C-alpha cells in the first residue's frame, strides 16, 4: 500500500533531485503450507515444467519471498499528518490475522 510520495529539491536551484514513496507491507512468515508450496514451485522450476496456477496464486503470481506471503494491509494503515509532519499510522486492532511481520518501505 503506497501511502504518500514527495519530491526532494536542491534549494538553491529548485532542481528536482529525487522522489520518495513510502508504503507498508504485511507478511505472514513461512509455515508448513508455504514450505510445501515452495517445494512444488522449486521442483517444477528445476524440471522445466509449468508451475501450477494454484501455486502461482499462493505466491501472488511471483517467486516465493523468503519473508513469507504478502498480506493486504489497506484496512489497518492510514495516512496521518499535521502542519509540520506527515506519515502513516497502523491500527493494531485491524492488522489481518496471520501477519507477523510488518515492513516499512521507502522507495527512491
C-alpha positions as a Markdown table, in Angstrom:
| # | Residue | x | y | z |
|---|---|---|---|---|
| 1 | Unk | 0.0 | 0.0 | 0.0 |
| 2 | Unk | 1.6 | 3.3 | -1.1 |
| 3 | Unk | 0.7 | 6.0 | 1.4 |
| 4 | Unk | 2.4 | 9.1 | 0.1 |
| 5 | Unk | 5.2 | 10.4 | -2.0 |
| 6 | Unk | 7.3 | 13.5 | -2.1 |
| 7 | Unk | 10.0 | 15.0 | -4.3 |
| 8 | Unk | 13.3 | 16.5 | -3.0 |
| 9 | Unk | 14.6 | 19.7 | -4.3 |
| 10 | Unk | 18.0 | 21.4 | -4.4 |
| 11 | Unk | 17.0 | 24.6 | -2.6 |
| 12 | Unk | 19.4 | 26.9 | -4.5 |
| 13 | Unk | 18.4 | 25.9 | -8.0 |
| 14 | Unk | 15.0 | 24.4 | -7.4 |
| 15 | Unk | 16.1 | 21.3 | -9.2 |
| 16 | Unk | 14.2 | 18.1 | -8.8 |
| 17 | Unk | 16.8 | 15.6 | -7.4 |
| 18 | Unk | 14.8 | 12.6 | -6.0 |
| 19 | Unk | 11.4 | 11.2 | -5.3 |
| 20 | Unk | 10.4 | 9.2 | -2.3 |
| 21 | Unk | 7.5 | 6.8 | -1.9 |
| 22 | Unk | 6.7 | 5.2 | 1.5 |
| 23 | Unk | 4.5 | 2.2 | 2.0 |
| 24 | Unk | 3.7 | -0.6 | 4.4 |
| 25 | Unk | 3.7 | -4.3 | 3.6 |
| 26 | Unk | 2.4 | -7.1 | 5.9 |
| 27 | Unk | 3.8 | -10.6 | 5.8 |
| 28 | Unk | 2.7 | -14.0 | 7.1 |
| 29 | Unk | 6.0 | -15.8 | 7.8 |
| 30 | Unk | 6.7 | -19.1 | 6.1 |
| 31 | Unk | 4.9 | -22.0 | 7.6 |
| 32 | Unk | 4.4 | -25.7 | 6.6 |
| 33 | Unk | 1.9 | -24.7 | 3.8 |
| 34 | Unk | 4.4 | -22.1 | 2.5 |
| 35 | Unk | 7.3 | -24.7 | 2.6 |
| 36 | Unk | 5.1 | -27.3 | 0.8 |
| 37 | Unk | 4.1 | -24.8 | -1.9 |
| 38 | Unk | 7.7 | -23.6 | -2.3 |
| 39 | Unk | 8.9 | -27.3 | -2.7 |
| 40 | Unk | 6.3 | -27.7 | -5.6 |
| 41 | Unk | 7.4 | -24.4 | -7.1 |
| 42 | Unk | 11.1 | -25.3 | -6.9 |
| 43 | Unk | 10.6 | -28.8 | -8.3 |
| 44 | Unk | 8.6 | -27.5 | -11.3 |
| 45 | Unk | 11.2 | -24.8 | -12.0 |
| 46 | Unk | 14.0 | -27.4 | -11.7 |
| 47 | Unk | 12.3 | -29.8 | -14.1 |
| 48 | Unk | 11.3 | -27.1 | -16.5 |
| 49 | Unk | 7.6 | -27.6 | -16.3 |
| 50 | Unk | 4.8 | -25.1 | -15.7 |
| 51 | Unk | 4.2 | -24.2 | -12.1 |
| 52 | Unk | 0.5 | -25.0 | -11.2 |
| 53 | Unk | -1.8 | -21.9 | -11.2 |
| 54 | Unk | -2.7 | -22.7 | -7.6 |
| 55 | Unk | 0.9 | -22.4 | -6.5 |
| 56 | Unk | 1.5 | -19.3 | -8.5 |
| 57 | Unk | -1.6 | -17.7 | -6.9 |
| 58 | Unk | -0.4 | -18.7 | -3.5 |
| 59 | Unk | 2.7 | -16.6 | -4.1 |
| 60 | Unk | 0.8 | -13.7 | -5.6 |
| 61 | Unk | 1.9 | -14.5 | -9.1 |
| 62 | Unk | 5.6 | -14.2 | -8.4 |
| 63 | Unk | 8.6 | -16.0 | -6.9 |
| 64 | Unk | 8.4 | -17.2 | -3.3 |
| 65 | Unk | 9.6 | -14.4 | -0.9 |
| 66 | Unk | 11.7 | -15.7 | 2.0 |
| 67 | Unk | 9.8 | -13.2 | 4.2 |
| 68 | Unk | 6.6 | -15.2 | 3.5 |
| 69 | Unk | 3.3 | -14.3 | 1.9 |
| 70 | Unk | 2.5 | -10.6 | 1.5 |
| 71 | Unk | -0.9 | -9.7 | 3.1 |
| 72 | Unk | -3.0 | -6.7 | 2.2 |
| 73 | Unk | -2.8 | -4.1 | 4.9 |
| 74 | Unk | -5.1 | -1.4 | 3.4 |
| 75 | Unk | -7.7 | -1.7 | 6.3 |
| 76 | Unk | -5.1 | -1.3 | 9.0 |
| 77 | Unk | -2.9 | 1.5 | 7.6 |
| 78 | Unk | -4.0 | 5.2 | 7.2 |
| 79 | Unk | -2.3 | 8.4 | 6.4 |
| 80 | Unk | -1.5 | 10.8 | 9.2 |
| 81 | Unk | -0.4 | 14.4 | 9.2 |
| 82 | Unk | -0.4 | 17.8 | 10.8 |
| 83 | Unk | 1.1 | 21.2 | 9.9 |
| 84 | Unk | 4.7 | 20.1 | 10.4 |
| 85 | Unk | 4.8 | 16.3 | 9.7 |
| 86 | Unk | 3.1 | 13.6 | 7.7 |
| 87 | Unk | 3.3 | 9.9 | 7.7 |
| 88 | Unk | 1.1 | 6.9 | 8.5 |
| 89 | Unk | -0.3 | 5.0 | 11.4 |
| 90 | Unk | -1.3 | 1.4 | 11.9 |
| 91 | Unk | -4.4 | 0.4 | 13.8 |
| 92 | Unk | -3.2 | -2.7 | 15.5 |
| 93 | Unk | -6.7 | -3.9 | 16.1 |
| 94 | Unk | -7.2 | -4.2 | 12.3 |
| 95 | Unk | -4.0 | -6.0 | 11.4 |
| 96 | Unk | -5.0 | -9.0 | 9.3 |
| 97 | Unk | -4.9 | -12.4 | 11.0 |
| 98 | Unk | -1.6 | -14.2 | 10.4 |
| 99 | Unk | 0.5 | -11.1 | 9.8 |
| 100 | Unk | 3.6 | -11.4 | 12.0 |
| 101 | Unk | 6.0 | -9.1 | 10.1 |
| 102 | Unk | 5.3 | -5.5 | 9.1 |
| 103 | Unk | 7.8 | -4.0 | 6.6 |
| 104 | Unk | 8.1 | -0.2 | 6.2 |
| 105 | Unk | 9.5 | 0.6 | 2.8 |
| 106 | Unk | 11.0 | 3.9 | 1.5 |
| 107 | Unk | 11.5 | 3.6 | -2.3 |
| 108 | Unk | 13.6 | 6.2 | -4.1 |
